[in-house]
Amino acid sequence: MNFILSETLIREFLASHSIYKNTYQQFVVDSKKNLEKSPTSSIDEKIVKRSHLAKKLGIYNLYNQNKASDNPKKSIIELVVNKLMSNTDKEDKCEKVSNSSLFNSERLESKSDVEKKEWSSSVSSLKKNSTNSLDTITSKKKKNSTDSFIEGKNMADVNNQALFTNSRESIYNDLKKVNINPGEKHMFSEEIEEIEDFEDTDFDFKPVQKNLNSKSKWETYQIRPELALELRKVIFDHSSVGEKILLSFNEEWKFKGFEFSENPELRYGIVQLKGGPCGLLAAVQAHVLKHLIFNSSVSYNNFNRGFLRPKQIDTERALIESLTEIIWRCSIDTGYCLVAIYNNISKNSKNSFLNAPGYKLDGFTEKMEITKILERSKLKQFLTENILTFTKNEKDNFGLIQLLYSAVLTRSIKNITKKDFDDSFLEKQKEKNISSNFKNFSSSFIGNHGYCTQEMINLLILGRATGNVFDGTINLNGENDKETKILRGVDGISEYGYLTLYEHYKSIQVGTVLKNPKYPIYLVCSESHFTVIFSSNTALSSSTKGDMPKRFDLFYYDGLANQDQEIRLTIDTSHKHLQVEKDEFTPPLEHCIRTKWPNAVIEWNGTDPLL
């Protein structure tokens, strides 16, 4: 019985922390190496439920109290360690274990003499393991108390590791005593039931295993299979692919980073090699332009003389500031940032993802490592140290995906699905009878053909993944209707604007927040493609018509069009544009511009209009 209780405690701990299959398999392999091949002894009793285990340990009342608490421990071994560590004197703890409520003698009243003997043996074993662990725990407690900033990572986690190590050695000894045959099916083949007792329903950052050199100043963790699954589920639109399908990024997204043009006239421009991620690139481009034009030093800001010619070091600085701004803005509700960095030599086990229900390997999400950062200055420092992972268009670089993952994780999947996505999309999922694996998420960040959705654009420029561009929210069925579906738009002030061809065709209406940004930098959505127009004249952002200049220049940049020269457009609002009945030869960009400046005359200044 001593062996059964020890083995079950370890097995239940692994299962409750979602590392059961891979770690436990290795646990069995290691244990087999310590066994001599001999006939197995019979095991009369199997413990396959937490409640059963709690009763055997005499902590059933404590077990029930834990289930009812607001912040329950996820495993019974954590309850045991937490109870042992509640006293300050480690010697007193060991002496009081047998008399405390943790191992209440009342539990023995209904047991037979044999059971009482087994029970006493198991308690003695547990006390012994705990005593051996306390020395290790005490020596590490002071060190870990200051730098364990990960949410949920407290001294109980440290205690668990120490207790696990000693308990595992004890189990090896017990295995030898009972002479279990490695080839025989026994208790190891059973799984603990009632895992849902402590099921984690929030897929926010809860790391499994630390994966950095102890000398590193950053706390970085390997991504969990459950988090990787939910991350991909919320990013992609699974409404049309049926069950047992987990979408991933196409080739247009992989091995892509943020690289700037080598054209002397366009050194401020981020180059796009293929279609797909243009929305994300345009959002980052808007940030880069803001930092180059409005937040840069006079030494290289020549925009007021009619052109912008930054040096390589300037664009790199602007990119770091832009990535910092985007990720930090997403932390408005969480208070921290989670940055995803691909590590080709990650120690994350492939088996842990192979055994994850519903997960399909993509070759890079499984190797993402997550760093939690609490301060903006630290975020900038971290991104500066890792900027090369964001800037190279080559194998083993996933700069675009890293940024998207970081923004989504920082905003948190819970906030995105509960606060940002529209309620109305849930009905579409019910109508299409979508699998329970995907029905929790109402929208996505990547749609057909790998294109960016409005949710992604809003997340990157506003910090919230709403799917609309109007101001405020819209209740579809009225204020007092219980079945009201809420469509979430844009609130507050936006630093960047948004113009779209869909508004020209009367499909949508962009609100004043995105029509009048703080800076005269606009993302333009036209023909399923995102580009940028910009100026240094902040008066263009004014919502007051009287303050708006009548004639001004806008610069246009498209990272995908192999643009070989700077495109300067002159906008004249003092003369009315004469519309023709058929405007198929009118450049779509002009239609977009006129949604902000109606009837404006647009001059291309010698550049061929983009049709």
C-alpha positions as CSV (number, residue, x, y, z in Angstrom):
1,M,0.0,0.0,0.0
2,N,3.0,2.3,0.7
3,F,4.0,1.9,-2.9
4,I,0.5,2.5,-4.3
5,L,0.1,5.7,-2.4
6,S,3.5,7.1,-3.3
7,E,3.1,6.2,-7.0
8,T,-0.4,7.6,-7.2
9,L,0.6,10.9,-5.6
10,I,3.2,11.4,-8.3
11,R,0.9,10.2,-11.1
12,E,-1.9,12.5,-9.9
13,F,0.5,15.5,-9.8
14,L,1.7,14.9,-13.4
15,A,-1.8,14.5,-14.6
16,S,-3.2,17.6,-12.9
17,H,-0.4,19.8,-14.5
18,S,-1.1,18.5,-18.0
19,I,2.4,16.9,-18.3
20,Y,1.2,13.4,-17.5
21,K,1.7,11.5,-20.7
22,N,5.2,12.5,-21.7
23,T,6.7,12.9,-18.3
24,Y,5.0,9.8,-16.9
25,Q,6.1,7.7,-19.8
26,Q,9.7,8.7,-19.1
27,F,9.1,8.1,-15.4
28,V,8.1,4.5,-16.2
29,V,11.1,4.0,-18.5
30,D,13.5,5.3,-15.8
31,S,11.8,3.1,-13.2
32,K,12.1,0.0,-15.4
33,K,15.8,0.5,-15.6
34,N,15.9,0.0,-11.8
35,L,13.9,-3.2,-11.8
36,E,15.0,-6.7,-12.0
37,K,12.9,-8.9,-14.2
38,S,10.9,-11.1,-11.9
39,P,7.2,-12.1,-11.5
40,T,5.0,-9.3,-10.2
41,S,3.4,-9.3,-6.8
42,S,-0.3,-9.0,-6.8
43,I,-1.7,-5.5,-6.1
44,D,-5.1,-5.8,-4.5
45,E,-6.2,-2.2,-4.7
46,K,-5.9,0.5,-7.4
47,I,-6.5,4.2,-6.7
48,V,-8.0,5.9,-9.8
49,K,-9.8,8.8,-8.2
50,R,-8.6,11.9,-6.4
51,S,-11.4,11.5,-3.8
52,H,-10.2,7.9,-3.2
53,L,-6.6,9.0,-2.8
54,A,-7.7,11.8,-0.4
55,K,-9.6,9.3,1.8
56,K,-6.6,7.0,1.9
57,L,-4.4,9.8,3.0
58,G,-6.9,11.0,5.6
59,I,-7.3,14.5,4.1
60,Y,-10.8,14.2,2.6
61,N,-12.1,17.2,4.5
62,L,-9.1,19.3,3.4
63,Y,-9.6,18.0,-0.1
64,N,-13.2,19.2,-0.2
65,Q,-12.3,22.5,1.3
66,N,-9.7,23.0,-1.4
67,K,-12.2,22.2,-4.1
68,A,-14.6,24.9,-2.7
69,S,-11.9,27.5,-2.4
70,D,-11.5,30.4,-4.8
71,N,-7.9,29.4,-5.7
72,P,-7.6,25.6,-5.3
73,K,-4.4,23.7,-5.4
74,K,-4.3,21.6,-8.6
75,S,-2.9,18.4,-7.0
76,I,-3.1,16.6,-3.7
77,I,0.7,16.7,-3.3
78,E,0.5,20.5,-3.3
79,L,-2.0,20.3,-0.5
80,V,0.3,18.1,1.5
81,V,3.3,20.3,0.9
82,N,1.4,23.5,1.6
83,K,0.2,22.1,4.9
84,L,3.7,21.0,5.9
85,M,5.1,24.4,4.9
86,S,2.5,26.3,6.9
87,N,4.5,25.9,10.1
88,T,7.7,27.9,10.4
89,D,9.8,25.3,12.3
90,K,10.6,22.4,10.0
91,E,11.2,20.0,12.9
92,D,7.9,20.9,14.4
93,K,6.2,20.2,11.1
94,C,7.6,16.6,10.9
95,E,6.6,15.9,14.6
96,K,3.1,17.3,14.2
97,V,2.3,15.5,10.9
98,S,0.9,12.4,12.6
99,N,-1.2,14.4,15.1
100,S,-2.4,17.2,12.8
101,S,-5.7,17.4,11.0
102,L,-3.8,16.6,7.8
103,F,-3.4,13.0,8.9
104,N,-6.3,12.7,11.4
105,S,-6.4,9.5,13.4
106,E,-10.1,9.5,13.1
107,R,-9.7,8.2,9.6
108,L,-8.4,4.9,11.1
109,E,-11.5,4.1,13.1
110,S,-13.3,2.3,10.3
111,K,-10.2,0.5,9.0
112,S,-9.1,-3.1,9.7
113,D,-5.9,-3.9,11.5
114,V,-4.1,-4.6,8.2
115,E,-5.3,-1.4,6.7
116,K,-4.2,0.5,9.8
117,K,-0.8,-1.0,9.5
118,E,-0.5,-0.1,5.8
119,W,-1.8,3.4,6.6
120,S,0.9,4.0,9.3
121,S,3.5,2.7,6.9
122,S,2.4,5.1,4.1
123,V,2.3,8.1,6.5
124,S,5.8,7.3,7.8
125,S,7.0,7.2,4.2
126,L,5.4,10.5,3.3
127,K,6.8,12.1,6.4
128,K,10.3,10.8,5.6
129,N,10.1,12.1,2.0
130,S,8.8,15.5,3.3
131,T,11.6,15.7,5.8
132,N,14.3,15.1,3.2
133,S,12.7,17.7,1.0
134,L,12.5,20.4,3.6
135,D,16.3,21.0,3.7
136,T,16.3,21.6,-0.1
137,I,13.2,23.7,0.1
138,T,14.5,25.9,2.9
139,S,17.8,26.6,1.2
140,K,16.1,27.7,-2.0
141,K,13.1,29.5,-0.5
142,K,14.9,32.9,-0.1
143,K,16.3,32.9,-3.6
144,N,13.0,31.9,-5.3
145,S,10.8,34.3,-3.4
146,T,12.1,37.4,-5.1
147,D,12.4,36.4,-8.7
148,S,9.3,34.1,-9.1
149,F,7.1,36.7,-10.7
150,I,5.2,34.3,-12.9
151,E,1.5,34.3,-11.9
152,G,0.7,31.2,-9.9
153,K,4.4,30.4,-9.5
154,N,4.9,30.5,-5.7
155,M,6.8,28.5,-3.1
156,A,4.4,25.6,-3.4
157,D,5.8,25.0,-6.9
158,V,9.3,24.9,-5.5
159,N,8.1,22.6,-2.8
160,N,6.5,20.3,-5.2
161,Q,9.7,19.9,-7.2
162,A,11.7,18.9,-4.1
163,L,9.1,16.6,-2.8
164,F,8.7,15.0,-6.2
165,T,12.4,14.2,-6.4
166,N,12.6,12.4,-3.1
167,S,9.3,10.7,-3.6
168,R,10.5,9.4,-7.0
169,E,13.5,7.8,-5.3
170,S,11.3,6.3,-2.8
171,I,9.1,4.8,-5.5
172,Y,12.1,3.2,-7.1
173,N,12.9,1.4,-3.9
174,D,9.2,0.4,-3.5
175,L,9.2,-1.0,-7.1
176,K,12.1,-3.2,-6.3
177,K,10.4,-4.5,-3.1
178,V,7.2,-5.5,-4.8
179,N,9.1,-7.0,-7.8
180,I,6.9,-5.5,-10.5
181,N,7.5,-7.0,-13.9
182,P,8.0,-4.3,-16.5
183,G,6.3,-6.3,-19.1
184,E,3.2,-6.9,-17.0
185,K,0.1,-4.6,-17.1
186,H,-0.4,-3.1,-13.7
187,M,-1.4,0.1,-12.0
188,F,0.8,2.3,-14.2
189,S,-1.5,1.7,-17.1
190,E,-4.5,3.3,-15.4
191,E,-5.1,7.0,-15.6
192,I,-6.3,9.2,-12.7
193,E,-10.0,10.1,-13.1
194,E,-11.8,13.2,-12.1
195,I,-9.1,15.4,-13.6
196,E,-11.8,18.0,-14.1
197,D,-11.8,18.7,-10.3
198,F,-9.0,21.2,-10.9
199,E,-9.4,21.7,-14.6
200,D,-7.9,25.0,-15.8
201,T,-10.5,26.7,-18.0
202,D,-8.5,29.9,-18.6
203,F,-5.8,29.3,-21.2
204,D,-3.7,32.2,-20.0
205,F,0.0,31.8,-19.4
206,K,0.7,28.9,-17.0
207,P,4.1,27.5,-17.9
208,V,5.1,23.9,-17.4
209,Q,8.9,23.8,-17.4
210,K,11.6,26.4,-17.1
211,N,13.9,26.4,-20.1
212,L,16.6,29.0,-19.6
213,N,20.1,29.0,-18.2
214,S,20.0,29.9,-14.6
215,K,22.3,32.8,-15.2
216,S,19.8,34.5,-17.5
217,K,18.0,37.6,-16.2
218,W,14.8,36.6,-18.0
219,E,12.2,34.1,-16.9
220,T,11.4,32.1,-20.0
221,Y,9.2,29.1,-20.2
222,Q,8.3,26.5,-22.8
223,I,4.8,26.7,-24.3
224,R,2.3,24.2,-23.0
225,P,0.4,21.9,-25.5
226,E,-2.9,23.2,-24.2
227,L,-1.9,26.9,-24.7
228,A,-0.5,26.1,-28.1
229,L,-3.8,24.5,-29.1
230,E,-5.9,27.4,-27.9
231,L,-3.6,29.9,-29.5
232,R,-4.0,28.4,-32.9
233,K,-7.7,27.9,-32.4
234,V,-8.3,31.6,-31.7
235,I,-6.1,32.8,-34.5
236,F,-7.6,30.9,-37.4
237,D,-11.2,30.6,-38.6
238,H,-12.2,27.0,-38.2
239,S,-15.9,27.5,-39.0
240,S,-15.6,25.9,-42.4
241,V,-13.1,23.1,-42.0
242,G,-15.1,20.7,-39.8
243,E,-13.9,18.6,-36.9
244,K,-10.5,17.4,-36.1
245,I,-8.8,20.1,-38.2
246,L,-6.3,22.5,-36.7
247,L,-5.2,25.2,-39.2
248,S,-1.8,26.7,-39.3
249,F,0.1,29.5,-41.1
250,N,0.7,29.2,-44.8
251,E,4.1,29.7,-46.5
252,E,3.5,33.4,-46.8
253,W,3.8,33.8,-43.1
254,K,6.6,31.3,-42.3
255,F,10.3,32.4,-42.2
256,K,9.3,36.0,-42.6
257,G,10.6,38.9,-40.6
258,F,10.6,42.7,-40.7
259,E,13.2,43.8,-43.3
260,F,13.5,47.4,-44.7
261,S,13.9,48.4,-48.3
262,E,17.4,49.0,-49.6
263,N,16.0,51.6,-52.0
264,P,17.5,55.0,-50.9
265,E,14.2,56.7,-51.3
266,L,12.3,54.0,-49.4
267,R,14.5,53.0,-46.5
268,Y,11.7,53.6,-44.1
269,G,9.5,51.0,-45.8
270,I,9.1,47.4,-44.6
271,V,9.3,44.9,-47.5
272,Q,6.6,42.3,-48.1
273,L,7.7,39.3,-50.2
274,K,4.3,37.6,-50.7
275,G,0.6,38.3,-50.0
276,G,-1.1,37.4,-46.8
277,P,0.5,39.2,-43.8
278,C,0.0,42.7,-45.4
279,G,-2.3,43.8,-42.6
280,L,0.2,43.0,-39.8
281,L,3.1,44.6,-41.9
282,A,1.0,47.7,-42.5
283,A,0.2,48.1,-38.8
284,V,3.9,47.8,-37.9
285,Q,4.8,50.2,-40.8
286,A,2.4,52.8,-39.3
287,H,4.2,52.6,-36.0
288,V,7.6,52.8,-37.6
289,L,6.6,55.9,-39.5
290,K,5.3,57.6,-36.3
291,H,8.6,57.0,-34.5
292,L,10.7,58.1,-37.5
293,I,8.6,61.3,-38.2
294,F,7.4,62.4,-34.8
295,N,9.6,60.8,-32.2
296,S,13.0,60.8,-33.8
297,S,16.0,63.1,-33.3
298,V,16.5,66.1,-35.7
299,S,19.7,64.6,-37.0
300,Y,18.0,62.2,-39.3
301,N,14.4,63.5,-39.5
302,N,14.4,65.3,-42.8
303,F,10.7,64.8,-43.4
304,N,9.9,68.5,-43.1
305,R,12.1,69.2,-46.1
306,G,9.9,66.9,-48.1
307,F,11.5,63.5,-47.8
308,L,12.4,60.9,-45.2
309,R,15.8,59.2,-45.4
310,P,16.6,57.3,-42.2
311,K,19.7,55.3,-41.7
312,Q,19.7,51.6,-40.9
313,I,20.3,52.2,-37.2
314,D,17.3,54.6,-37.2
315,T,14.9,52.1,-38.8
316,E,16.1,49.4,-36.4
317,R,15.5,51.7,-33.4
318,A,12.1,52.6,-34.8
319,L,11.2,48.9,-35.2
320,I,12.1,48.1,-31.6
321,E,10.0,51.0,-30.4
322,S,7.2,49.9,-32.6
323,L,7.2,46.3,-31.4
324,T,7.4,47.5,-27.8
325,E,4.5,49.8,-28.3
326,I,2.3,47.2,-30.0
327,I,2.9,44.5,-27.4
328,W,2.7,46.9,-24.4
329,R,-0.6,48.4,-25.6
330,C,-2.1,44.9,-25.5
331,S,-1.3,44.6,-21.8
332,I,-3.9,47.2,-20.8
333,D,-6.1,44.7,-18.9
334,T,-3.5,42.0,-17.9
335,G,-0.8,44.3,-16.6
336,Y,2.0,42.2,-18.1
337,C,3.4,41.2,-21.5
338,L,4.0,37.7,-22.8
339,V,6.6,37.6,-25.6
340,A,6.9,34.5,-27.8
341,I,10.3,33.7,-29.3
342,Y,11.0,30.7,-31.5
343,N,13.9,28.5,-30.2
344,N,15.0,25.9,-32.7
345,I,16.9,24.0,-29.9
346,S,14.0,24.1,-27.5
347,K,13.9,21.2,-25.1
348,N,10.1,20.9,-25.4
349,S,9.3,17.3,-26.0
350,K,7.6,16.4,-29.2
351,N,5.7,13.6,-27.5
352,S,3.9,16.0,-25.2
353,F,2.3,17.6,-28.3
354,L,1.7,14.4,-30.1
355,N,-0.4,13.2,-27.2
356,A,-2.3,16.5,-26.8
357,P,-5.9,15.9,-27.9
358,G,-6.8,17.8,-31.1
359,Y,-3.3,19.2,-31.6
360,K,-1.4,18.9,-34.9
361,L,2.3,19.7,-35.1
362,D,3.3,22.7,-37.3
363,G,7.0,22.6,-36.5
364,F,7.4,26.0,-34.8
365,T,4.6,26.7,-32.4
366,E,5.8,23.8,-30.2
367,K,9.2,25.5,-30.0
368,M,8.0,28.8,-28.9
369,E,9.2,30.0,-25.5
370,I,7.3,32.6,-23.5
371,T,8.8,35.4,-21.5
372,K,6.7,37.3,-19.0
373,I,7.6,41.0,-18.6
374,L,6.1,43.5,-16.2
375,E,7.7,46.8,-17.3
376,R,7.7,48.7,-20.6
377,S,11.4,49.5,-20.2
378,K,12.2,45.8,-19.6
379,L,10.1,44.9,-22.7
380,K,12.1,47.2,-24.9
381,Q,15.3,45.8,-23.5
382,F,14.2,42.2,-24.1
383,L,13.1,43.0,-27.7
384,T,16.4,44.8,-28.3
385,E,18.4,41.7,-27.2
386,N,16.2,39.5,-29.4
387,I,15.6,41.8,-32.4
388,L,17.4,39.5,-34.9
389,T,14.7,36.9,-34.3
390,F,12.2,39.5,-35.7
391,T,14.1,40.9,-38.6
392,K,15.4,38.0,-40.8
393,N,13.6,36.4,-43.8
394,E,15.2,33.1,-43.5
395,K,14.7,29.6,-42.1
396,D,14.2,29.3,-38.3
397,N,13.0,32.9,-38.2
398,F,9.3,33.6,-37.5
399,G,9.3,37.3,-36.8
400,L,5.7,38.0,-38.0
401,I,4.3,35.0,-36.1
402,Q,6.2,35.9,-33.0
403,L,4.7,39.4,-32.9
404,L,1.1,38.0,-33.5
405,Y,1.6,35.4,-30.8
406,S,3.0,38.0,-28.4
407,A,0.1,40.4,-29.0
408,V,-2.6,37.7,-28.6
409,L,-1.0,36.2,-25.5
410,T,-0.5,39.6,-23.9
411,R,-4.1,40.6,-24.5
412,S,-5.0,37.1,-23.3
413,I,-7.2,34.6,-25.0
414,K,-9.8,35.1,-22.3
415,N,-10.1,38.8,-22.8
416,I,-10.1,38.4,-26.6
417,T,-13.0,35.9,-26.6
418,K,-15.0,37.4,-23.8
419,K,-14.4,41.2,-24.2
420,D,-13.4,41.7,-27.8
421,F,-15.0,39.3,-30.2
422,D,-18.6,40.0,-31.3
423,D,-21.4,38.0,-29.7
424,S,-23.2,37.6,-32.9
425,F,-20.6,35.2,-34.3
426,L,-21.5,32.6,-31.7
427,E,-24.8,32.1,-33.5
428,K,-23.0,31.3,-36.8
429,Q,-21.1,28.6,-35.0
430,K,-24.2,27.0,-33.7
431,E,-25.8,27.1,-37.1
432,K,-22.8,25.4,-38.6
433,N,-22.7,22.8,-35.8
434,I,-19.0,23.4,-35.2
435,S,-17.0,20.9,-33.2
436,S,-16.8,21.4,-29.5
437,N,-13.1,21.8,-29.9
438,F,-13.6,25.1,-31.7
439,K,-17.0,26.4,-30.6
440,N,-15.6,28.6,-27.8
441,F,-14.1,31.2,-30.2
442,S,-16.4,33.6,-32.1
443,S,-14.0,35.1,-34.7
444,S,-10.4,34.9,-35.8
445,F,-7.2,36.8,-36.7
446,I,-6.5,35.1,-40.0
447,G,-9.1,34.4,-42.6
448,N,-9.1,32.8,-46.0
449,H,-5.9,32.7,-48.0
450,G,-3.9,33.7,-44.9
451,Y,-5.3,37.3,-45.0
452,C,-5.4,39.4,-41.9
453,T,-8.8,40.2,-40.4
454,Q,-10.1,43.4,-38.8
455,E,-9.6,41.8,-35.4
456,M,-5.9,41.6,-36.1
457,I,-5.6,45.1,-37.3
458,N,-7.5,46.5,-34.3
459,L,-5.4,44.4,-31.9
460,L,-2.2,45.8,-33.3
461,I,-3.2,49.5,-33.5
462,L,-5.7,49.7,-30.6
463,G,-4.7,46.9,-28.3
464,R,-8.2,45.2,-28.5
465,A,-9.3,42.6,-31.0
466,T,-12.6,44.0,-31.9
467,G,-13.9,43.2,-35.4
468,N,-15.5,46.5,-36.4
469,V,-14.4,50.1,-37.2
470,F,-17.4,52.1,-36.1
471,D,-17.4,54.0,-32.8
472,G,-18.6,52.3,-29.6
473,T,-20.9,49.3,-29.6
474,I,-24.1,48.3,-31.3
475,N,-26.8,46.2,-29.8
476,L,-28.6,44.4,-32.5
477,N,-31.8,43.5,-30.7
478,G,-32.3,46.5,-28.4
479,E,-31.2,47.6,-25.0
480,N,-33.6,45.5,-23.0
481,D,-33.7,42.3,-25.0
482,K,-32.0,39.4,-23.2
483,E,-31.0,37.9,-26.5
484,T,-29.2,41.1,-27.6
485,K,-26.1,40.5,-29.7
486,I,-23.3,43.0,-29.1
487,L,-21.1,44.2,-31.9
488,R,-18.0,45.8,-30.5
489,G,-16.3,48.7,-32.3
490,V,-13.7,51.3,-31.4
491,D,-13.5,53.5,-28.3
492,G,-11.2,56.2,-27.0
493,I,-8.4,57.8,-29.1
494,S,-6.4,56.1,-31.8
495,E,-2.9,57.1,-32.8
496,Y,-3.4,55.6,-36.3
497,G,-6.2,56.0,-38.8
498,Y,-8.0,53.6,-41.1
499,L,-9.5,54.1,-44.5
500,T,-11.2,51.3,-46.6
501,L,-12.6,50.8,-50.0
502,Y,-15.6,49.1,-48.4
503,E,-16.7,52.4,-47.1
504,H,-16.7,53.8,-50.7
505,Y,-19.0,51.0,-51.7
506,K,-21.3,51.7,-48.7
507,S,-20.6,48.4,-47.1
508,I,-19.3,49.8,-43.8
509,Q,-18.8,53.1,-42.1
510,V,-15.6,54.0,-40.4
511,G,-16.1,56.0,-37.2
512,T,-14.6,59.3,-36.1
513,V,-12.1,57.6,-33.9
514,L,-10.3,56.0,-36.9
515,K,-11.1,58.8,-39.2
516,N,-9.4,61.4,-37.0
517,P,-6.3,59.7,-35.4
518,K,-3.7,61.5,-33.3
519,Y,-1.1,61.2,-36.1
520,P,-1.7,61.7,-39.8
521,I,-0.9,58.0,-40.6
522,Y,-3.6,55.8,-42.1
523,L,-3.8,52.1,-42.8
524,V,-5.6,51.7,-46.2
525,C,-7.6,48.6,-47.0
526,S,-8.2,48.2,-50.7
527,E,-8.7,45.1,-52.9
528,S,-8.0,42.8,-49.9
529,H,-4.6,44.5,-49.4
530,F,-3.3,46.8,-46.7
531,T,-1.0,49.7,-47.4
532,V,-0.1,53.0,-45.7
533,I,-0.5,56.8,-46.4
534,F,1.1,59.4,-44.2
535,S,2.1,63.0,-43.7
536,S,4.0,65.1,-41.2
537,N,1.2,67.6,-41.0
538,T,-0.7,66.9,-37.7
539,A,-3.5,69.3,-38.8
540,L,-4.7,66.6,-41.1
541,S,-5.8,64.6,-38.1
542,S,-8.2,67.4,-36.9
543,S,-11.9,66.6,-36.7
544,T,-12.6,70.3,-37.2
545,K,-13.1,71.2,-40.8
546,G,-12.0,74.8,-40.2
547,D,-8.5,73.7,-39.1
548,M,-8.0,71.4,-42.0
549,P,-5.6,72.7,-44.7
550,K,-7.1,73.0,-48.2
551,R,-4.1,71.6,-50.0
552,F,-1.5,69.2,-48.7
553,D,0.7,66.2,-49.6
554,L,0.3,62.6,-48.6
555,F,3.0,59.9,-49.1
556,Y,1.9,56.4,-50.1
557,Y,3.8,53.2,-49.4
558,D,3.1,49.6,-50.5
559,G,5.6,47.0,-49.3
560,L,4.3,44.4,-51.8
561,A,4.2,46.4,-55.0
562,N,7.9,46.4,-55.7
563,Q,7.7,50.1,-55.3
564,D,10.9,51.7,-56.7
565,Q,10.3,55.4,-55.9
566,E,8.6,57.5,-53.4
567,I,4.9,58.2,-54.3
568,R,3.7,61.7,-53.3
569,L,0.1,62.6,-53.7
570,T,-1.2,66.2,-53.6
571,I,-4.7,66.5,-52.1
572,D,-6.7,69.6,-53.0
573,T,-10.0,70.0,-51.1
574,S,-10.7,73.5,-52.4
575,H,-11.8,72.1,-55.8
576,K,-14.5,69.5,-56.2
577,H,-13.6,66.3,-58.0
578,L,-15.8,65.7,-61.0
579,Q,-17.2,62.2,-60.7
580,V,-17.9,60.2,-63.9
581,E,-20.6,57.6,-64.3
582,K,-18.2,54.8,-64.7
583,D,-15.2,55.0,-62.4
584,E,-13.5,51.7,-63.1
585,F,-10.5,53.6,-64.2
586,T,-10.3,55.6,-61.0
587,P,-7.6,54.3,-58.8
588,P,-9.1,52.5,-55.7
589,L,-6.6,54.4,-53.5
590,E,-8.4,57.7,-54.6
591,H,-11.7,56.2,-53.5
592,C,-10.3,55.4,-50.1
593,I,-8.8,58.9,-49.7
594,R,-12.1,60.5,-50.5
595,T,-13.8,58.7,-47.7
596,K,-11.8,61.0,-45.4
597,W,-11.6,64.1,-47.7
598,P,-14.8,63.9,-49.9
599,N,-14.6,65.1,-53.5
600,A,-10.9,66.0,-53.2
601,V,-8.9,66.4,-56.3
602,I,-5.9,64.1,-56.2
603,E,-2.7,64.7,-58.1
604,W,-0.1,61.9,-58.6
605,N,2.8,64.3,-59.4
606,G,4.2,62.4,-62.3
607,T,3.7,58.9,-60.8
608,D,1.5,56.5,-62.8
609,P,-1.8,56.0,-60.9
610,L,-2.1,52.6,-59.3
611,L,-5.1,50.9,-60.7
